[in-house]
Every structure is written in C-alpha cells, then in structure tokens.
Amino acid sequence: MKDLMPVLFVGHGSPMNAVQENGFTSALRSLGRDLPRPKAILVVSAHWLTKGTFVSTSPEPEQLHDFYGFPDTLYEIAYRPKGSPELAKRAISLGEPIPLGPQPFRGIDHGAWAVLRHLYPAADVPVVQLSISMSETEDAHYRKAAWLKDLRSEEILIIGSGNIVHNLALMSADQVDSEPYVWASEFDRYIKEAIEAADHDNLTHYWRDLSGAASLAVPTNDHYLPLLYVEGVRQGTDRVCWVYEGIQHKSVSMRTYLLG
C-alpha cells in the first residue's frame, strides 16, 4: 500500500501574512521543507464560495488579489504556479456523485497563494482549487470530503485554508500585540480538543459549545468549513501535528495542523 500524503489545515488570517516575517510564516516555511513533495496541491479555500461545487481546471490560473485597502507591496506579489487539468479531471471523476463542475476561469485566491508562497516559494507545484458550496450543512461538507481520500495515495497534498476563529467585526488593529478575547481562546481550545480526539460530531456541530463562544468565534461559517474537508479525509492511522498555535488581531485563530 502506498504511503498517504499528509493533509493540512492552515489558519491563514490576514493577507498581510503573505509578506510578513512572524512565527506563523516561519512555521509554514519550516513545514514546507519537511513535507514530502506532492505531484500537485488541491486547496479548499474560504475565499471561493459558490452555489454548487466546482474545481478549477485552468492550466495557467490567474493570481487573484481578492482584497482591498492593503499596502502596495501586497498587490505586487507574484505567485503563479501552474494549474493541473489532470488533477481537476481526477477530482471531477471522483466527485461524480456530487456532482462536481469544471471552472476553467477560476484563478488562485489569497487563501491559497498567501499560504503556498511560504510552503513552496518557488511556485513549482501545480495548484487546483475546490469551491465551497454555501447551501449545504456542516455534516454535508464533512461527508462530501470522503471522496477526496483516494487523492492522498496519489501524491496529492490536500490543504484546507480558513480560520477556526474568524470574527472581523471585533478584530483589533494590533495584529500580534493584543491579548486574544477570552471567547476566542475558549473556542480555539474547544476545537483543538475535538481535533485531538477525532470527535467529528463536535467538529461538525461546533455550535453546541456550551460556553457560548461559538457564536462569536464563527459568526459565519465560511472560514470554518475548510477544516471539515481536512477532517473528512482523515484516516485512523493519522496523527495530529500542531504546526502553529496562536491568535492574531484578538479574534482570528491562526491554528494550523497536519494529519499524517
């Protein structure tokens, strides 16, 4: 039996992490040096939300600077990996029961490239993105991810890119110098424990958190859902490796972990 490629969840946080030197970006660079080299990467990003589920099929995907109001240096970053029509075709065939639609015009959003430029700075690994259908429940997303499992034995690195805690309305302008909100730390810890226990019931029904922190930590579930795709391809032999733990802006969890 082939070794399984690890699977990665990244709390990507602010686009500014793409250009910053901090503990989070240092941890990503270190991880990139240690990971087995994949044939291609499939990213489930919180920044591609759709009605239905789609996969990017372009061999030359555009780099999307899908944010505004940031310093010019962020818009000047060039990260242009190749796409992988072969991986896209394989994903479509695996996801036929869903069904999964091809999207030839979708580029690579910052949920993908702002992370990948630290993991693979040479942009020499092909990248495909999978969209998140916003009309489905957390349970449905977790179950849907099961069809991706075969990719792990085909040298494909699956990355979920979002944030466990993501409340922009209450975020502080200070990125790293402010103490996190109590509710942010509580919910981050609650989900950490669920991940360590492989407690998929609590992960898919996170709002049961009796402390009341969930409603503040996840006011909308777009950034939480990528985690369920990572957990959905989890195998019984996988071990959890915490790549980075921390909260930026008081209300954005950067928790990042590897399963393998």
C-alpha positions as CSV (number, residue, x, y, z in Angstrom):
1,M,0.0,0.0,0.0
2,K,1.3,3.5,-0.9
3,D,2.1,5.9,1.8
4,L,-0.6,8.5,2.3
5,M,0.2,12.1,1.6
6,P,-0.4,14.2,4.8
7,V,-3.3,16.6,4.8
8,L,-3.0,20.2,6.1
9,F,-5.3,22.8,7.7
10,V,-3.9,26.3,7.7
11,G,-5.4,29.3,9.6
12,H,-4.4,31.9,7.0
13,G,-5.5,35.1,8.7
14,S,-4.8,38.5,7.2
15,P,-3.4,38.8,3.7
16,M,-0.5,40.7,5.3
17,N,0.8,37.3,6.5
18,A,1.9,36.8,2.9
19,V,4.6,39.4,3.2
20,Q,5.4,39.3,6.9
21,E,8.1,37.6,8.9
22,N,6.5,36.2,12.1
23,G,6.1,33.0,14.0
24,F,3.3,31.8,11.7
25,T,5.1,32.4,8.4
26,S,8.3,30.9,9.8
27,A,6.4,27.8,10.8
28,L,4.9,27.4,7.3
29,R,8.4,27.8,5.7
30,S,9.8,25.1,8.0
31,L,6.9,22.8,7.3
32,G,7.4,23.3,3.5
33,R,11.0,22.0,3.9
34,D,9.8,18.9,5.8
35,L,6.7,17.9,3.8
36,P,7.0,15.1,1.1
37,R,6.9,16.7,-2.3
38,P,3.5,16.4,-3.8
39,K,2.7,16.0,-7.5
40,A,0.1,18.7,-7.1
41,I,-1.9,20.5,-4.5
42,L,-5.7,20.7,-4.0
43,V,-6.8,23.7,-1.9
44,V,-10.2,24.2,-0.3
45,S,-10.2,27.9,0.4
46,A,-12.6,30.0,2.4
47,H,-12.4,32.6,-0.4
48,W,-14.1,30.5,-3.1
49,L,-17.8,30.3,-2.1
50,T,-20.3,29.0,-4.7
51,K,-23.7,27.6,-5.2
52,G,-22.8,24.0,-6.1
53,T,-19.3,22.6,-6.0
54,F,-16.6,23.4,-8.6
55,V,-13.0,22.7,-9.4
56,S,-10.6,25.0,-11.2
57,T,-9.3,23.4,-14.4
58,S,-7.1,26.1,-16.0
59,P,-3.5,25.1,-16.8
60,E,-2.4,28.7,-16.2
61,P,-4.6,30.0,-13.4
62,E,-4.6,33.8,-12.7
63,Q,-3.4,35.0,-9.3
64,L,-6.3,36.8,-7.6
65,H,-5.6,39.8,-5.3
66,D,-9.0,39.4,-3.8
67,F,-8.8,42.1,-1.1
68,Y,-8.6,45.8,-0.9
69,G,-7.1,48.6,1.3
70,F,-3.7,47.0,1.9
71,P,-0.2,48.3,1.2
72,D,1.0,48.3,-2.4
73,T,3.7,45.7,-1.6
74,L,0.9,43.1,-1.1
75,Y,-0.5,43.7,-4.6
76,E,2.9,43.5,-6.2
77,I,3.5,39.9,-5.1
78,A,3.7,37.5,-8.0
79,Y,2.9,33.8,-7.2
80,R,1.9,32.0,-10.3
81,P,2.1,28.2,-10.1
82,K,0.8,26.1,-12.9
83,G,-2.7,24.5,-12.7
84,S,-3.3,20.8,-13.1
85,P,-6.0,19.8,-15.6
86,E,-5.1,16.2,-14.8
87,L,-5.8,16.6,-11.1
88,A,-9.0,18.6,-11.9
89,K,-10.2,15.8,-14.1
90,R,-9.4,13.2,-11.5
91,A,-11.3,15.2,-8.8
92,I,-14.3,15.5,-11.1
93,S,-14.3,11.8,-11.8
94,L,-14.1,11.0,-8.0
95,G,-16.8,13.6,-7.2
96,E,-19.2,12.4,-9.9
97,P,-22.0,11.6,-7.3
98,I,-22.0,15.2,-6.0
99,P,-21.7,16.3,-9.0
100,L,-18.6,18.4,-9.4
101,G,-18.4,21.1,-12.1
102,P,-15.4,22.3,-14.0
103,Q,-14.5,26.0,-13.8
104,P,-11.9,27.0,-16.4
105,F,-11.8,30.7,-15.5
106,R,-11.2,30.5,-11.7
107,G,-7.8,31.8,-10.5
108,I,-5.8,31.2,-7.3
109,D,-7.2,33.3,-4.4
110,H,-5.2,34.6,-1.4
111,G,-6.5,31.7,0.8
112,A,-4.2,29.6,-1.4
113,W,-1.3,31.7,-2.7
114,A,-0.6,33.6,0.5
115,V,-0.1,30.3,2.2
116,L,1.7,28.5,-0.6
117,R,4.3,31.2,-1.2
118,H,5.7,30.3,2.3
119,L,5.3,26.5,1.8
120,Y,6.6,26.3,-1.8
121,P,8.2,29.7,-2.5
122,A,9.4,28.6,-6.0
123,A,5.7,28.2,-7.1
124,D,6.8,24.9,-8.7
125,V,4.0,22.6,-7.6
126,P,0.7,22.7,-9.6
127,V,-2.3,24.0,-7.8
128,V,-6.1,23.3,-8.2
129,Q,-8.8,24.8,-6.1
130,L,-12.1,23.3,-4.9
131,S,-15.0,25.6,-4.2
132,I,-17.2,25.5,-1.1
133,S,-21.0,25.2,-1.7
134,M,-22.7,27.5,0.7
135,S,-26.1,25.9,0.5
136,E,-25.0,22.8,2.4
137,T,-24.8,21.9,6.1
138,E,-21.6,21.2,8.0
139,D,-22.5,17.5,8.1
140,A,-22.8,17.5,4.3
141,H,-19.4,19.1,3.8
142,Y,-17.7,16.6,6.1
143,R,-19.3,13.7,4.3
144,K,-18.6,15.2,0.9
145,A,-14.9,15.3,1.7
146,A,-14.8,11.5,1.8
147,W,-14.5,11.2,-2.0
148,L,-11.2,13.1,-1.8
149,K,-9.5,10.4,0.3
150,D,-8.1,8.5,-2.7
151,L,-6.0,11.5,-3.7
152,R,-3.9,11.1,-0.6
153,S,-2.5,7.8,-2.1
154,E,-1.9,9.6,-5.4
155,E,0.7,12.1,-4.1
156,I,-1.8,14.9,-3.9
157,L,-1.5,17.4,-0.9
158,I,-4.9,18.5,0.3
159,I,-5.0,21.8,2.1
160,G,-7.9,23.4,3.9
161,S,-7.4,27.2,4.2
162,G,-9.6,29.1,6.6
163,N,-9.7,30.0,10.3
164,I,-11.2,28.2,13.3
165,V,-12.0,31.6,14.9
166,H,-12.7,34.4,12.4
167,N,-14.6,37.5,13.7
168,L,-13.5,40.5,11.6
169,A,-16.2,42.8,13.1
170,L,-14.5,42.6,16.5
171,M,-10.8,42.3,15.4
172,S,-8.2,44.6,16.8
173,A,-5.9,46.7,14.6
174,D,-3.0,45.2,16.6
175,Q,-2.1,42.0,14.8
176,V,0.0,40.3,17.5
177,D,0.4,42.6,20.5
178,S,-3.1,42.3,22.0
179,E,-4.3,39.5,24.2
180,P,-7.0,37.4,22.5
181,Y,-10.6,37.7,23.6
182,V,-11.5,35.1,26.2
183,W,-14.1,33.6,23.9
184,A,-11.7,33.4,21.0
185,S,-9.2,31.4,23.2
186,E,-12.0,29.2,24.6
187,F,-13.4,28.2,21.2
188,D,-10.0,27.7,19.7
189,R,-9.1,25.4,22.6
190,Y,-12.5,23.6,22.3
191,I,-11.9,22.8,18.7
192,K,-8.3,21.8,19.4
193,E,-9.6,19.2,21.8
194,A,-12.1,17.9,19.3
195,I,-9.4,17.6,16.7
196,E,-7.1,15.7,19.0
197,A,-10.0,13.3,19.9
198,A,-11.1,12.9,16.3
199,D,-14.5,14.0,17.6
200,H,-16.2,14.6,14.3
201,D,-19.6,15.1,16.0
202,N,-18.4,18.1,17.9
203,L,-16.4,19.4,14.9
204,T,-19.5,19.3,12.6
205,H,-21.8,20.6,15.4
206,Y,-19.4,23.2,16.8
207,W,-22.3,25.5,17.9
208,R,-23.0,23.1,20.8
209,D,-20.1,24.6,22.6
210,L,-21.8,25.4,25.9
211,S,-19.6,28.3,26.8
212,G,-21.5,30.4,24.2
213,A,-18.2,31.2,22.5
214,A,-19.1,29.6,19.2
215,S,-21.5,32.4,18.0
216,L,-18.7,35.0,18.4
217,A,-15.9,32.8,17.1
218,V,-17.9,31.6,14.0
219,P,-20.4,34.4,13.1
220,T,-20.4,33.0,9.6
221,N,-19.1,29.5,8.7
222,D,-17.2,30.3,5.5
223,H,-13.7,30.2,7.2
224,Y,-14.6,27.2,9.4
225,L,-15.8,24.9,6.6
226,P,-12.3,24.1,5.1
227,L,-11.4,22.4,8.4
228,L,-14.2,19.8,7.7
229,Y,-12.6,18.9,4.4
230,V,-9.4,18.1,6.2
231,E,-11.2,16.1,8.8
232,G,-13.2,14.4,6.2
233,V,-10.1,12.8,4.6
234,R,-8.7,11.8,8.0
235,Q,-7.6,8.1,8.4
236,G,-7.5,6.1,11.6
237,T,-3.7,5.9,11.4
238,D,-3.2,9.7,11.2
239,R,-1.6,11.6,14.0
240,V,-2.1,15.3,14.7
241,C,0.9,17.6,14.5
242,W,0.4,21.2,15.6
243,V,2.3,23.3,13.1
244,Y,1.3,26.7,14.7
245,E,-0.9,27.8,17.5
246,G,-1.8,31.4,18.1
247,I,-4.4,34.2,17.7
248,Q,-3.9,37.4,15.7
249,H,-6.0,40.6,16.0
250,K,-7.6,39.2,19.2
251,S,-10.2,37.4,17.1
252,V,-8.5,35.4,14.3
253,S,-7.1,31.9,15.2
254,M,-4.0,31.0,13.2
255,R,-4.1,27.4,14.4
256,T,-2.5,25.2,11.8
257,Y,-2.1,21.4,11.9
258,L,-1.0,18.4,9.9
259,L,-2.6,15.0,9.7
260,G,-0.3,12.2,8.7
